[in-house]
């Protein structure tokens, strides 16, 4: 995998906590994994919102179709 060097700034306290968790030699790996995880979360949330919007749109279509065929659905039930 190709890597790119980035110069970023983070709060000193956060850097200290990263070092406590990973050690100073594992910062890049830890930050890469954290970024990857966060990006996956954002992409998942984006898909979920799109699905929700699609379901809401389909729900209205379903109600319209049900109302349109309601008479046909009930036709013949009086005979029983």
Secondary structure, DSSP 4 states (H G I P E B T S, - for coil): -----------HHHHHHHHHHH-GGGHHHHHHHHHHHHHHHHHHHHHHHHHHHHHHHHHHHHHHHHHHTHHHHHTTGGG-
